[in-house]
């Protein structure tokens, strides 16, 4: 892992344990809330869903909880 990727991974580690919105389908506006469990690489994290299962999620499908997702 080069230095740039290492920096990205360290930034993602700040999200560990946080509740996030995971977008499943942008067109249908389908999403769920999950907790970030671990960082896989600079583009993916493991998120624990409501059933307690881990899912590999792209960072581009994550959003901070807001009024838009309620």
Biopython code that builds the backbone (N, CA, C, O; Angstrom):
import numpy as np
from Bio.PDB.StructureBuilder import StructureBuilder

atoms = [
    (1, "UNK", "N", (0.852, -1.176, 0.000)),
    (1, "UNK", "CA", (0.000, 0.000, 0.000)),
    (1, "UNK", "C", (0.892, 1.231, 0.000)),
    (1, "UNK", "O", (1.769, 1.366, 0.854)),
    (2, "UNK", "N", (0.673, 2.131, -0.955)),
    (2, "UNK", "CA", (1.507, 3.323, -1.002)),
    (2, "UNK", "C", (1.035, 4.342, 0.027)),
    (2, "UNK", "O", (0.014, 4.148, 0.687)),
    (3, "UNK", "N", (1.785, 5.421, 0.155)),
    (3, "UNK", "CA", (1.514, 6.411, 1.195)),
    (3, "UNK", "C", (0.146, 7.070, 1.014)),
    (3, "UNK", "O", (-0.566, 7.295, 1.993)),
    (4, "UNK", "N", (-0.226, 7.381, -0.232)),
    (4, "UNK", "CA", (-1.507, 8.029, -0.484)),
    (4, "UNK", "C", (-2.672, 7.129, -0.062)),
    (4, "UNK", "O", (-3.626, 7.599, 0.558)),
    (5, "UNK", "N", (-2.597, 5.850, -0.394)),
    (5, "UNK", "CA", (-3.652, 4.916, -0.003)),
    (5, "UNK", "C", (-3.692, 4.745, 1.514)),
    (5, "UNK", "O", (-4.766, 4.601, 2.098)),
    (6, "UNK", "N", (-2.538, 4.763, 2.139)),
    (6, "UNK", "CA", (-2.464, 4.640, 3.590)),
    (6, "UNK", "C", (-3.161, 5.813, 4.270)),
    (6, "UNK", "O", (-3.842, 5.637, 5.281)),
    (7, "UNK", "N", (-2.991, 6.999, 3.717)),
    (7, "UNK", "CA", (-3.650, 8.190, 4.267)),
    (7, "UNK", "C", (-5.159, 8.059, 4.124)),
    (7, "UNK", "O", (-5.895, 8.392, 5.053)),
    (8, "UNK", "N", (-5.636, 7.577, 2.971)),
    (8, "UNK", "CA", (-7.073, 7.389, 2.755)),
    (8, "UNK", "C", (-7.649, 6.398, 3.751)),
    (8, "UNK", "O", (-8.728, 6.627, 4.298)),
    (9, "UNK", "N", (-6.949, 5.306, 3.991)),
    (9, "UNK", "CA", (-7.414, 4.290, 4.939)),
    (9, "UNK", "C", (-7.472, 4.885, 6.341)),
    (9, "UNK", "O", (-8.427, 4.625, 7.073)),
    (10, "UNK", "N", (-6.479, 5.675, 6.731)),
    (10, "UNK", "CA", (-6.482, 6.291, 8.054)),
    (10, "UNK", "C", (-7.659, 7.246, 8.226)),
    (10, "UNK", "O", (-8.240, 7.327, 9.308)),
    (11, "UNK", "N", (-8.012, 7.964, 7.171)),
    (11, "UNK", "CA", (-9.172, 8.862, 7.223)),
    (11, "UNK", "C", (-10.448, 8.048, 7.388)),
    (11, "UNK", "O", (-11.331, 8.430, 8.156)),
    (12, "UNK", "N", (-10.553, 6.930, 6.673)),
    (12, "UNK", "CA", (-11.735, 6.081, 6.784)),
    (12, "UNK", "C", (-11.873, 5.481, 8.178)),
    (12, "UNK", "O", (-12.991, 5.235, 8.630)),
    (13, "UNK", "N", (-10.776, 5.245, 8.856)),
    (13, "UNK", "CA", (-10.822, 4.662, 10.202)),
    (13, "UNK", "C", (-11.552, 5.571, 11.178)),
    (13, "UNK", "O", (-12.008, 5.107, 12.223)),
    (14, "UNK", "N", (-11.674, 6.857, 10.861)),
    (14, "UNK", "CA", (-12.424, 7.782, 11.719)),
    (14, "UNK", "C", (-13.912, 7.442, 11.732)),
    (14, "UNK", "O", (-14.630, 7.832, 12.652)),
    (15, "UNK", "N", (-14.371, 6.721, 10.724)),
    (15, "UNK", "CA", (-15.784, 6.357, 10.622)),
    (15, "UNK", "C", (-16.120, 5.103, 11.412)),
    (15, "UNK", "O", (-17.300, 4.782, 11.554)),
    (16, "UNK", "N", (-15.145, 4.388, 11.928)),
    (16, "UNK", "CA", (-15.394, 3.132, 12.650)),
    (16, "UNK", "C", (-16.376, 3.357, 13.797)),
    (16, "UNK", "O", (-16.211, 4.273, 14.603)),
    (17, "UNK", "N", (-17.402, 2.505, 13.858)),
    (17, "UNK", "CA", (-18.391, 2.584, 14.916)),
    (17, "UNK", "C", (-19.499, 3.582, 14.673)),
    (17, "UNK", "O", (-20.451, 3.639, 15.451)),
    (18, "UNK", "N", (-19.407, 4.369, 13.621)),
    (18, "UNK", "CA", (-20.424, 5.387, 13.354)),
    (18, "UNK", "C", (-21.621, 4.804, 12.605)),
    (18, "UNK", "O", (-21.484, 3.903, 11.777)),
    (19, "UNK", "N", (-22.783, 5.341, 12.917)),
    (19, "UNK", "CA", (-24.009, 4.977, 12.211)),
    (19, "UNK", "C", (-24.049, 5.766, 10.905)),
    (19, "UNK", "O", (-23.922, 6.990, 10.910)),
    (20, "UNK", "N", (-24.225, 5.063, 9.793)),
    (20, "UNK", "CA", (-24.228, 5.684, 8.480)),
    (20, "UNK", "C", (-25.439, 5.203, 7.680)),
    (20, "UNK", "O", (-26.028, 4.165, 7.978)),
    (21, "UNK", "N", (-25.791, 5.972, 6.671)),
    (21, "UNK", "CA", (-26.821, 5.578, 5.721)),
    (21, "UNK", "C", (-26.120, 4.873, 4.567)),
    (21, "UNK", "O", (-25.155, 5.395, 4.008)),
    (22, "UNK", "N", (-26.606, 3.686, 4.211)),
    (22, "UNK", "CA", (-26.055, 2.926, 3.087)),
    (22, "UNK", "C", (-27.090, 2.954, 1.968)),
    (22, "UNK", "O", (-28.208, 2.465, 2.132)),
    (23, "UNK", "N", (-26.711, 3.529, 0.832)),
    (23, "UNK", "CA", (-27.600, 3.627, -0.315)),
    (23, "UNK", "C", (-27.563, 2.297, -1.067)),
    (23, "UNK", "O", (-26.505, 1.867, -1.527)),
    (24, "UNK", "N", (-28.713, 1.655, -1.188)),
    (24, "UNK", "CA", (-28.822, 0.394, -1.931)),
    (24, "UNK", "C", (-29.203, 0.639, -3.385)),
    (24, "UNK", "O", (-28.703, -0.042, -4.280)),
    (25, "UNK", "N", (-30.090, 1.612, -3.629)),
    (25, "UNK", "CA", (-30.555, 1.909, -4.983)),
    (25, "UNK", "C", (-30.834, 3.408, -5.075)),
    (25, "UNK", "O", (-31.725, 3.925, -4.400)),
    (26, "UNK", "N", (-30.070, 4.091, -5.910)),
    (26, "UNK", "CA", (-30.209, 5.545, -6.043)),
    (26, "UNK", "C", (-31.503, 5.930, -6.749)),
    (26, "UNK", "O", (-32.107, 6.945, -6.403)),
    (27, "UNK", "N", (-31.940, 5.149, -7.724)),
    (27, "UNK", "CA", (-33.136, 5.467, -8.497)),
    (27, "UNK", "C", (-34.396, 5.306, -7.641)),
    (27, "UNK", "O", (-35.274, 6.169, -7.646)),
    (28, "UNK", "N", (-34.474, 4.193, -6.909)),
    (28, "UNK", "CA", (-35.646, 3.916, -6.069)),
    (28, "UNK", "C", (-35.531, 4.546, -4.683)),
    (28, "UNK", "O", (-36.461, 4.455, -3.882)),
    (29, "UNK", "N", (-34.408, 5.176, -4.400)),
    (29, "UNK", "CA", (-34.130, 5.791, -3.101)),
    (29, "UNK", "C", (-34.254, 4.774, -1.964)),
    (29, "UNK", "O", (-34.881, 5.048, -0.941)),
    (30, "UNK", "N", (-33.650, 3.601, -2.155)),
    (30, "UNK", "CA", (-33.641, 2.559, -1.130)),
    (30, "UNK", "C", (-32.344, 2.648, -0.342)),
    (30, "UNK", "O", (-31.260, 2.741, -0.917)),
    (31, "UNK", "N", (-32.466, 2.618, 0.963)),
    (31, "UNK", "CA", (-31.297, 2.729, 1.837)),
    (31, "UNK", "C", (-31.591, 2.054, 3.169)),
    (31, "UNK", "O", (-32.731, 1.700, 3.469)),
    (32, "UNK", "N", (-30.541, 1.884, 3.957)),
    (32, "UNK", "CA", (-30.700, 1.387, 5.322)),
    (32, "UNK", "C", (-29.616, 2.016, 6.192)),
    (32, "UNK", "O", (-28.628, 2.549, 5.686)),
    (33, "UNK", "N", (-29.812, 1.948, 7.496)),
    (33, "UNK", "CA", (-28.828, 2.437, 8.450)),
    (33, "UNK", "C", (-27.957, 1.271, 8.899)),
    (33, "UNK", "O", (-28.455, 0.173, 9.148)),
    (34, "UNK", "N", (-26.669, 1.514, 8.999)),
    (34, "UNK", "CA", (-25.748, 0.503, 9.477)),
    (34, "UNK", "C", (-24.578, 1.141, 10.199)),
    (34, "UNK", "O", (-24.363, 2.349, 10.097)),
    (35, "UNK", "N", (-23.833, 0.345, 10.917)),
    (35, "UNK", "CA", (-22.650, 0.823, 11.635)),
    (35, "UNK", "C", (-21.394, 0.342, 10.928)),
    (35, "UNK", "O", (-21.274, -0.830, 10.572)),
    (36, "UNK", "N", (-20.459, 1.263, 10.731)),
    (36, "UNK", "CA", (-19.191, 0.912, 10.088)),
    (36, "UNK", "C", (-18.405, 0.045, 11.055)),
    (36, "UNK", "O", (-18.121, 0.450, 12.182)),
    (37, "UNK", "N", (-18.054, -1.161, 10.601)),
    (37, "UNK", "CA", (-17.377, -2.140, 11.453)),
    (37, "UNK", "C", (-15.872, -2.155, 11.230)),
    (37, "UNK", "O", (-15.102, -2.218, 12.188)),
    (38, "UNK", "N", (-15.449, -2.099, 9.966)),
    (38, "UNK", "CA", (-14.011, -2.146, 9.667)),
    (38, "UNK", "C", (-13.741, -1.575, 8.283)),
    (38, "UNK", "O", (-14.637, -1.461, 7.448)),
    (39, "UNK", "N", (-12.487, -1.224, 8.067)),
    (39, "UNK", "CA", (-12.043, -0.696, 6.780)),
    (39, "UNK", "C", (-11.395, -1.837, 6.006)),
    (39, "UNK", "O", (-10.495, -2.504, 6.515)),
    (40, "UNK", "N", (-11.853, -2.061, 4.774)),
    (40, "UNK", "CA", (-11.282, -3.113, 3.927)),
    (40, "UNK", "C", (-10.089, -2.562, 3.156)),
    (40, "UNK", "O", (-8.992, -3.116, 3.210)),
    (41, "UNK", "N", (-10.316, -1.466, 2.440)),
    (41, "UNK", "CA", (-9.260, -0.792, 1.689)),
    (41, "UNK", "C", (-9.668, 0.664, 1.503)),
    (41, "UNK", "O", (-10.587, 1.138, 2.171)),
    (42, "UNK", "N", (-9.000, 1.373, 0.608)),
    (42, "UNK", "CA", (-9.261, 2.807, 0.466)),
    (42, "UNK", "C", (-10.606, 3.124, -0.175)),
    (42, "UNK", "O", (-10.996, 4.291, -0.228)),
    (43, "UNK", "N", (-11.325, 2.114, -0.664)),
    (43, "UNK", "CA", (-12.610, 2.345, -1.327)),
    (43, "UNK", "C", (-13.783, 1.591, -0.713)),
    (43, "UNK", "O", (-14.926, 1.812, -1.114)),
    (44, "UNK", "N", (-13.530, 0.710, 0.246)),
    (44, "UNK", "CA", (-14.587, -0.148, 0.792)),
    (44, "UNK", "C", (-14.473, -0.301, 2.304)),
    (44, "UNK", "O", (-13.384, -0.291, 2.877)),
    (45, "UNK", "N", (-15.642, -0.444, 2.928)),
    (45, "UNK", "CA", (-15.706, -0.699, 4.361)),
    (45, "UNK", "C", (-16.702, -1.826, 4.608)),
    (45, "UNK", "O", (-17.539, -2.112, 3.753)),
    (46, "UNK", "N", (-16.618, -2.454, 5.751)),
    (46, "UNK", "CA", (-17.616, -3.426, 6.187)),
    (46, "UNK", "C", (-18.621, -2.695, 7.057)),
    (46, "UNK", "O", (-18.251, -1.984, 7.991)),
    (47, "UNK", "N", (-19.905, -2.877, 6.740)),
    (47, "UNK", "CA", (-20.974, -2.246, 7.504)),
    (47, "UNK", "C", (-21.856, -3.340, 8.083)),
    (47, "UNK", "O", (-22.242, -4.278, 7.386)),
    (48, "UNK", "N", (-22.169, -3.208, 9.363)),
    (48, "UNK", "CA", (-23.063, -4.165, 10.026)),
    (48, "UNK", "C", (-24.491, -3.653, 9.861)),
    (48, "UNK", "O", (-24.826, -2.560, 10.318)),
    (49, "UNK", "N", (-25.333, -4.461, 9.197)),
    (49, "UNK", "CA", (-26.712, -4.050, 8.952)),
    (49, "UNK", "C", (-27.591, -4.351, 10.169)),
    (49, "UNK", "O", (-27.096, -4.825, 11.192)),
    (50, "UNK", "N", (-28.887, -4.076, 10.058)),
    (50, "UNK", "CA", (-29.816, -4.258, 11.178)),
    (50, "UNK", "C", (-29.912, -5.719, 11.617)),
    (50, "UNK", "O", (-30.231, -5.996, 12.774)),
    (51, "UNK", "N", (-29.640, -6.654, 10.706)),
    (51, "UNK", "CA", (-29.676, -8.083, 11.042)),
    (51, "UNK", "C", (-28.395, -8.557, 11.712)),
    (51, "UNK", "O", (-28.300, -9.710, 12.132)),
    (52, "UNK", "N", (-27.408, -7.666, 11.813)),
    (52, "UNK", "CA", (-26.136, -8.023, 12.429)),
    (52, "UNK", "C", (-25.133, -8.622, 11.468)),
    (52, "UNK", "O", (-24.054, -9.046, 11.880)),
    (53, "UNK", "N", (-25.477, -8.662, 10.186)),
    (53, "UNK", "CA", (-24.576, -9.223, 9.179)),
    (53, "UNK", "C", (-23.652, -8.141, 8.630)),
    (53, "UNK", "O", (-24.032, -6.974, 8.530)),
    (54, "UNK", "N", (-22.434, -8.544, 8.276)),
    (54, "UNK", "CA", (-21.482, -7.618, 7.673)),
    (54, "UNK", "C", (-21.659, -7.591, 6.160)),
    (54, "UNK", "O", (-21.806, -8.631, 5.518)),
    (55, "UNK", "N", (-21.641, -6.395, 5.606)),
    (55, "UNK", "CA", (-21.725, -6.223, 4.165)),
    (55, "UNK", "C", (-20.574, -5.347, 3.705)),
    (55, "UNK", "O", (-20.238, -4.356, 4.353)),
    (56, "UNK", "N", (-19.971, -5.720, 2.579)),
    (56, "UNK", "CA", (-18.939, -4.893, 1.969)),
    (56, "UNK", "C", (-19.638, -3.753, 1.230)),
    (56, "UNK", "O", (-20.482, -3.995, 0.367)),
    (57, "UNK", "N", (-19.286, -2.509, 1.570)),
    (57, "UNK", "CA", (-19.956, -1.338, 1.008)),
    (57, "UNK", "C", (-18.906, -0.375, 0.469)),
    (57, "UNK", "O", (-17.893, -0.115, 1.118)),
    (58, "UNK", "N", (-19.156, 0.143, -0.713)),
    (58, "UNK", "CA", (-18.299, 1.169, -1.299)),
    (58, "UNK", "C", (-18.488, 2.473, -0.532)),
    (58, "UNK", "O", (-19.598, 2.782, -0.098)),
    (59, "UNK", "N", (-17.422, 3.232, -0.364)),
    (59, "UNK", "CA", (-17.531, 4.506, 0.348)),
    (59, "UNK", "C", (-18.420, 5.487, -0.407)),
    (59, "UNK", "O", (-18.920, 6.444, 0.185)),
    (60, "UNK", "N", (-18.624, 5.267, -1.695)),
    (60, "UNK", "CA", (-19.467, 6.148, -2.492)),
    (60, "UNK", "C", (-20.958, 5.899, -2.240)),
    (60, "UNK", "O", (-21.802, 6.688, -2.664)),
    (61, "UNK", "N", (-21.275, 4.808, -1.555)),
    (61, "UNK", "CA", (-22.659, 4.490, -1.218)),
    (61, "UNK", "C", (-22.990, 4.836, 0.236)),
    (61, "UNK", "O", (-24.066, 4.486, 0.720)),
    (62, "UNK", "N", (-22.091, 5.510, 0.929)),
    (62, "UNK", "CA", (-22.303, 5.894, 2.326)),
    (62, "UNK", "C", (-22.657, 7.371, 2.429)),
    (62, "UNK", "O", (-22.119, 8.207, 1.702)),
    (63, "UNK", "N", (-23.565, 7.675, 3.338)),
    (63, "UNK", "CA", (-23.942, 9.057, 3.620)),
    (63, "UNK", "C", (-24.066, 9.220, 5.124)),
    (63, "UNK", "O", (-24.353, 8.261, 5.841)),
    (64, "UNK", "N", (-23.853, 10.423, 5.591)),
    (64, "UNK", "CA", (-24.103, 10.726, 6.983)),
    (64, "UNK", "C", (-25.600, 10.806, 7.205)),
    (64, "UNK", "O", (-26.325, 11.285, 6.334)),
    (65, "UNK", "N", (-26.083, 10.343, 8.363)),
    (65, "UNK", "CA", (-27.517, 10.449, 8.635)),
    (65, "UNK", "C", (-27.948, 11.921, 8.607)),
    (65, "UNK", "O", (-27.269, 12.783, 9.165)),
    (66, "UNK", "N", (-29.072, 12.197, 7.959)),
    (66, "UNK", "CA", (-29.595, 13.556, 7.882)),
    (66, "UNK", "C", (-31.116, 13.477, 7.760)),
    (66, "UNK", "O", (-31.682, 12.386, 7.694)),
    (67, "UNK", "N", (-31.766, 14.625, 7.730)),
    (67, "UNK", "CA", (-33.219, 14.661, 7.607)),
    (67, "UNK", "C", (-33.687, 14.080, 6.282)),
    (67, "UNK", "O", (-34.822, 13.615, 6.170)),
    (68, "UNK", "N", (-32.817, 14.107, 5.280)),
    (68, "UNK", "CA", (-33.153, 13.549, 3.972)),
    (68, "UNK", "C", (-33.422, 12.041, 4.074)),
    (68, "UNK", "O", (-34.228, 11.498, 3.319)),
    (69, "UNK", "N", (-32.750, 11.378, 5.001)),
    (69, "UNK", "CA", (-32.891, 9.933, 5.194)),
    (69, "UNK", "C", (-33.549, 9.641, 6.525)),
    (69, "UNK", "O", (-32.897, 9.183, 7.463)),
    (70, "UNK", "N", (-34.838, 9.905, 6.607)),
    (70, "UNK", "CA", (-35.548, 9.638, 7.870)),
    (70, "UNK", "C", (-36.876, 8.972, 7.612)),
    (70, "UNK", "O", (-37.610, 8.673, 8.554)),
]
sb = StructureBuilder()
sb.init_structure("model")
sb.init_model(0)
sb.init_chain("A")
sb.init_seg("    ")
for serial, (resi, resn, name, xyz) in enumerate(atoms, 1):
    if name == "N":
        sb.init_residue(resn, " ", resi, " ")
    sb.init_atom(name, np.array(xyz, "f"), 0.0, 1.0, " ", f" {name:<3s}", serial, name[0])
structure = sb.get_structure()
